[in-house]
Amino acid sequence: MANALPSYFHLHLVSDSTGETLTTIAKAAAVQYADARAIEHVYPLIRSRRQIERVLQEIESAPGIVLYTIVNKELTVDLERRCKEMGSPCLYVLDPIMKLFESYLGTASTPIVAGQHVLDQEYFRRIDALNFTMMHDDGKLPDNLAEADILVLGISRTSKTPTSIYLAQRGYKTTNLPLVPSIPLPEVVTAPHATFTVCLVAAAERIAEIRRNRVRLLSDRPLETYVDLKEIQAEIAYTRRLAAKHGWPVIDVTRRSVEETAATIIKLYYDWKEAAVSADGQV
């Protein structure tokens, strides 16, 4: 193992909560090793000795790296001891972060199972944003556009919906509208409004590829015009003209993941809000 990189390895993710945090951290690390594929084994909501025993049996049958986010000391001691006996490296992934917090704050942490999912005001804000976004997807604009934090515009197959849903999961009420050159934009969009608006574009070849796959699956569009490169290039040019006319930022999503696109939108959103506050202060 130390001298030759395996083609794959087992990655055991053990959590006393949903496992979302652990999975995200693990993927961020595993992706750095392109020549070794991680076979993930995810064990969420592990809160008893009986459950830990079942997990340990799984680890024993497929040895590999063990990462965990369990706060119950009795369970973690048992997990680490048994993993050591089996020769499987085991790590509490939040340990370096918690030590940093304790060092700076001068106090020990108070372990809370699934503390990140506490039903507080922030949690309900995100649920509200998700409900709003699902109701106002794909052109279903709210009656009052100001109800939305963010408006996402883009031609077909520029990831408007997945980006909107991801933004909603972060707590931003988002609505999106498909851009079609032959269909005028609603007046509520072109008139001055207090909703941050952003346009998404992508390489014509990439859009054509995605559209071609969609038509094959759904057969809901005429293939010739829907995937024609010249038509798509004209749609992209239309998007850029609209954005330039109204001062909306444009993001090219060709080589961006949905998460990267959303992160860029959030940054632009706060830059936009900060500029608006500065402008108000100068008046």
N, C-alpha and C positions, 0 to 999 in steps of 0.2 A: 504493500500500500504506500509506503513512504517513498519508494523509488519509481513506481509505475502508476500513472493515473488510471483508475478504473473507468470503464465505459459507462458505468452507472453505479449508484450507491443508494442505500436506503436512508431515508430521512424521516425520523419519527417526531411528530409534533404533538406534545401533550399539554392540554390546557384545562383549567377549571372553569373556563368561560367558553365563549363561542369559538375561540381559536383564531379569530380574525387578525388580531395583532401579531400573534406568533407566525401565522402563515405569511403575512406581509414581510416581516423581518427575514424569515427563512428564504423566501423567494428572492429578496434583494441580495442575499448572500450567495445563494446557489447559482444565480444567473451569471455570476462572475467566473464560473467554471464551465465554459462552453463545451469542453470535451468530456465532461462527466454529467450524465443525466441523473437528476434526483428523482427517486421514486418515493413520493410522499405518502406517509401514513399519518392521518390526522385523527386525534382522539380528543374531541371536545367534551366539556362538562364532566371532567374527571374529578370527583370530590370524595371518594371513599376508598378504603383499602381494597375492597373487592374489585372495584374498577381498576385500580392501579395494578392489581395482580394480573388482570386480563391484559392490560397494556404490556406488562413485562413479559408475558407469554408471547405476545406478538413480536416484541423486540428480540427475544431469544430466537424465534424462528426466522427472523430476517435482520441480523445484526447491522447496525449502522450508527449514524449520528443521532443523538437524542437532544432535542431542544424542548424546554418546558416553561410554562408560566403558571405555576401552581403556588399559592401562598401558604397552604397548610404545611407546617414544618414537619409533622409526622410523616406525611405522604412524600415530601421531597427527600427526606433523609432515607426513606425506604427505596425510593426511585434511584437516587444517586448511588446508594450502596450496592444495589443489585446490578445496576449498569456497570459499575466498576468491576464487579465480579465477572460479568460477561465480556468485559473489554470494549464496551461501547461508550465512547465519549459522551458526557451528559452535561448540559449547561442550562442554568436559569438565565434566560436572555436579558432580563431586566436588571440583573445584578449590578453591572457596571454603572447603569443609570441611577439606580437606587443609592449606590455608594456615593456617587457625585452629589445627589440631592442631600443626603445625610451630612456629608462633609460641609456643604455650603450652608445648610439650614441649621446645623448643629443639633439635630434631633433625629431619632429613629423613626422609620415609617410605621404607619398603622395598617397592617395588611387587611385588604378588603377584597373578597372574592368577587370578580366581575365588576370591580369598581368603575371601570371605564364605561360601563353600560348602565350606570345609575339613572333612574327615571327623574332627571332634573329638568329645569327649564330648557337647557340646551338640547336635551334629547327630544323633547316635544317640539322644539323649533325645527329640528331636522325632519321629524315625521310630518309636520305641517308642510314643510317645503317639498317633501317627496309627494305628498298627496296633491299639492298644487301643481307640481310639474307634470304628474301623470295625467291630470285633468286638462292641461293646456299644452299638449304635445302636438307636433305636426300641423301647425296652423290654427289650432284652437286657442286663439288669443283670448285673454281675459277681457271682460267688458271694460274694465279700467286697467289699462296697461301699467299704470303706476303700482298695481298690486305685485308686479313681478320685479325682482331685483335685477334680473338679467334677461335679455332677449337675444337669442342666437339665430342668425340668419345664414342660409347657405343653400346651394343647389342640391339636388338629390344625391345621396350617398357621400355626404361630407361629415358623417358621424354626429349630426345634430342631436338626435334622440339620446344615444348613449352618453354624450357629453353633458346633456341637460340633466339626465338622471344622476350622473356622478356629482354634478354641482349641487343637486338637490340633497344628496346624501351628506354633503358638506354643510347644508343648512341654507342654501341660496334658492329662493323661489325663481324658477327658470321656465321660460316659455320659448318655443322655437317656431320658426316659420320657413317653409320651403320657398326658395326664390325660383321663379319661372319667368323668363324674359317676356313672354306673351301675356302675362297676367300682372296688372298694376299692383303695387303694394297698397295695403289698406292705409287710409289716410291717417289712422292713429299711429302708424309707424313712421310715416314721412313728416308728420307735424312734430313740432318740438315736444319732447316728453322727458320725464325724469327717470327713465329706465336705461340702465347701461346696455348698449347694443354692440354686438360684435359679429363680424362676418367670417365664415369658415370657407376656405378653398382648398383644393388639392390638385396634384398633377392630373392632367387630362387622361393620361394613360392609366393611372391608378383608378380614377373614377370609372373609366370605361370597363376595366377588369371587374370591379365590384358590381357594376350595373349588369354586366353580362351574366355573372353568377346569379344575381337576383332574378333576372328574367327566366333563366333556366329552371330555377326553383319554383317561381310563382306564375310565370307566363302572364303577367298583368300589364305589360307595356309592349309597344311595338319595338322590336329589337333594333331595327335599322337606324332609326333616329335616336333612340335612347342611348346607344353606345357609339354613335358616330363621333369621331374625335373632333371634327370641325365644329359640330354642334356643341359639344362639351366645352371646347375652347371659347366659343361665343358666350356660353353661360358663365364661364369663369370671368371673362372680360366684363360682362354685365354686372357681376357681383362687385368687381373692383371699381367700376364706375360709380355704382351706388354708394359704396363705402367712401370713395373720395368726395362725392357730392355732399354727403351728410356728415363727414368727419368720423365715420365709424372705423375702428381698427380692424385689420384683416389678419387672420392666422392661417398659415398654410399647414394643414394637418397631414400632409403626405407621409412624413416620417415621424409623426408624433403618435404616441399612445393616447388613449382617451384621458388617462390621468395627467399626462403632460399638457395636453390641450386645456384641460380644466384648470390646472395650476397656473397656466399663462393667463387664462381669462380672469381668475381670481386676482392675480397681481394687477392686471390692467384695470379691473373693477375698482380696486382700492386706490390706484393712481388717479383714476377718474373722479372718485369721491373726494380725494384730497385736493385735487385741482378745483373742484366745485366749491369746497369750503373756503379755499384761498380766494377764489373769485368773489365770493359773498363778503369776505372780510374786507376786500378792497373797495367795495361799493359804498 
